[in-house]
Amino acid sequence: MTTSLYILTGASRGMGLAMAQQLLQPGNTLLTLSRSPNPALAEAAEAAGIPLIQWAMDLADGNAVAHELGLWLTTLDPQQFDRAVLINNAGVIPPIAPLSATPAVDIAWALRVGLEAPMQLSAVFLNTTLAWRARRQILNISSGLGRRAMASQAAYCAAKAGMDHFSRCVALDEAQKPHGAQICSLAPGVIDTEMQEQLRGTSAEAFPDQQNFAALKANGQLTSADEAARSVLAWLERPDFGHNPVADVRDT
């Protein structure tokens, strides 16, 4: 049986939780990194007999999380896995407002969780697994807002744009190695999550695009978290995964 190691951030709710649930399959080992463990996920893993490790960690301190990840990876037997996957899914939207009205602490929080931590985790993952025989993949969950500017979203847009571009850089790095990892920064489409509720619930005065997001919900144009998770995980199975380091699930 093929054995796979998955490391998933932001797995306590939304699409991250849906991905975690779908990864509870025979042959998989799953490590989740979230601020809070999910008891129902632990119960499901136990019932299915799937190894699950849940770390309660704050990705705002990406340096500490990356350090722990590196130490943990060195305890594993590299021969145990045919595949090792890091999924950088966690991200946050600070209170929605123009940059001029956004506290510095909220800007730092969004960039640390949405950009700094994924870079730190990716660096440790790539370095620690360099000699593994396993196929290595990094899937960064990006957003259309990393590719399209939007008012009152400067910090989130900047984090996702940075994620896209660091993925391009890492793809160039790994292409120079005989057993380089594959990386893709993937936009998952418009998903019916708490983040969408946050966008719809903001006043139009503070967020000029509020009505557009409300219309997406009213017109049934949002993808469910389960459906989005299936599409994202299916992208990892594509034979051309990583050929384009920046992609969208709606690409053919």
N, C-alpha and C positions, 0 to 999 in steps of 0.2 A: 504494500500500500504506500502511495506517495504521502510523505509527511511534510506538513507546512507549518511554519511559525508566522503568526500574524501579531503585529504590534499596532494597536489602534488607540488614537487619542480622541477625547471627547465622546466617550462611548456610553455616557449615562442617560442620554435622552436623544430624541429626534432621529435624524438619519444615522448618527453614530451608533445609537442603541440598536437600530434596525440592522445595521451592518454586523454588529457584534452577535446579534441573534442568528443571523444567517450564516455566520462563520462557525457556529457550533455544529461542525460536521466531522464525521470520522476522519482521523488522520491529521486534524488541525490541533495546534496548541495556540491559545489566544492570551495575550497580555493586553490589558486595557489600562489606560492612563487617564484618569478623570478626577475632578475634585471630590466626587463622592462615588463609592461603589454602588452597584445596582443589585439589591438582594434577589430580585426576580431573575436576573441574568445568571446569578450564581446557582439558583435552584434549577434553572433550565440546563445549565452545563452539567450539574451533578446528575440530573436525570438522564442526560444523553451520554454520560461517561466521557465528556470532553474536558481535557485539561484547560482550566481557566484561572488566570491570575489577575486580580484587580488591584491596582495601586491607587490609593487616594492621594493625589498629588496636584499641586497648583502649577499649571504651566506658565504662570506669570513669573515663576522662578525656573526658567528653562535650564539654566546652568546646573542646578541641583538635580533636576529630573534627568538630564542627559548623563550626569555623572552616575546616577543610580542605574540607568539603563546600560551604560557601558560595563559596569561591574557585573550586572546580572547576565549579560550576554557572554561574558567570559566564563561563567559557571556552566554553560551549556556544552553539550557534545556536538561539535560541528557536523559530525557524521550522521547525526540523528535526523537532519532535515534535508529534504530535496529542494526546499524553497523557503525563503525568508522575505517577509513583506512588512514594510513600515507604511502605515496609513496615517498621514498627518491631517486629521479631520477637524480638530478643535479650532474654534474661532469665536470671537466676541464682537458685538456691536456696542460701542459705548452709547450713552444717552445721545439721541439723534439731535444734532444742532450744527450750525455753521462752525467752522474751525475757530472762529473768533470767540465763540461762546463755549468752547469745549475746554474743561480744565486739563492742565498738563498731565495730571495723574491718569485721566481717562485715555488720553492719547498714548501714554506709555503702556498702559494695560493692553490696549488693542494691538499694539505693535509687538509687544512681548509675547502674547499668546498666539497671535495670528501670523507672525513672521519670524521673530527671534527664536522661539522655541522649536518650530519646525526645522529651522536651519541647524540648530544645535543638536537636535535629535538625529537629523539626517547625517550630520558629520560623524557622530559617535557610531551610528548604525553602520555606515560605510567603512569606517576605520576598523571597527571591532570584527566585522564579518568579512574582511578583505580576503582572508585565506580560506573561507568556507567554499566547499564545492557546490553549495546550493545556488539555485537561481535567485538572484537578489533583485527586489523591486521596491521602489518608493512611489507611493501614490499620494500626491498632495491634492487635497480638496480645495479647489479655488472657487471662483465666482465670476459671473459675467460682470460684476462691478469692479473686478480687477482689470477689465478691458474696456469699460465704459464709465466715464466720470459721472458722478451724481452729486448734486448739492446736499450738504449736511451729512455726507458720508466720507469725509476726507480720510479719516484714520482707517476705516475698514477697506476702502478702495485702495489705499496705499499698501496695506498689508497684503492684500490679494495680488496686486500688481507686482509687489516684491516677490511673492511666492512664485508667480509665473516666471519671473526673470531669473531668480536663483535656480529654478528647475532647468532652464536653458543652459545656465552655466555649468551645473552639475552634469548634465548630459554630455557636454563637451569634455569635462574632466574624465568621466567614466569611459568615454569612447577611446581614450588613449590607453586604457588598461586591458590586458589580455582576458580578464574575467570581470569586466566592469558591470556595474549595476544598471538597471533600466529605471528611468524616472519619467513621470508624467504629472503635470499639474492640470487637473481635470475640473472643468466647470460642470456641476451636476444638474443644472436646470433650476427651475423655480419650484421650491418644495414647500409643502404646507407644514411649517414648523413654528416654534415659539418666536423665532427670529422674524418670521413674516408677521406674526401678531404684533410684535414690537413696531415694525414699520407701519402697519395699518393703523396702530393705535396712537401714532404721533400726530400732533396737530399739523394741518396743512401749512400753517404759518411757519413752523419750524422745519418742515420737510416738504418742499414743493412737489415731490413725486408721490405723496401720500395717496392721492386719489387713484393713481395708476396701480398701486399695490392693492388697494381695496377692490379695484375692478378685477384683478386677477383672481381673487377669492370669490367674488360675486359671480363671475363667469365660469367658474369651475376649471380654471387654467392651471391650478397648482397640482404638482405631482405629490402623491403620498410619500411619506418617509420610507415605507417598505418598498415601494416601486423604485424610488430613487436609489435606494441601497442596492437593489438587484442590478440596476443599470451600471452603477459605479463598480460593483464587484465583478460584473461581467467584463468590464473594460480591462481588468487585470488579466483576463483569460485570452485576450486578443493576441494573435501571433505577432501583430505589429505594435504591441504595447511599447511605448517609449520611442518609437520612430519619430513621432511628433511630440516633443516634450511639453507642449501646451495644447490642450484639446478641450473639446466639449462633448458631453454624452450624446448630443444631437448631431454630431458629425457622423458621416457615413464611413 
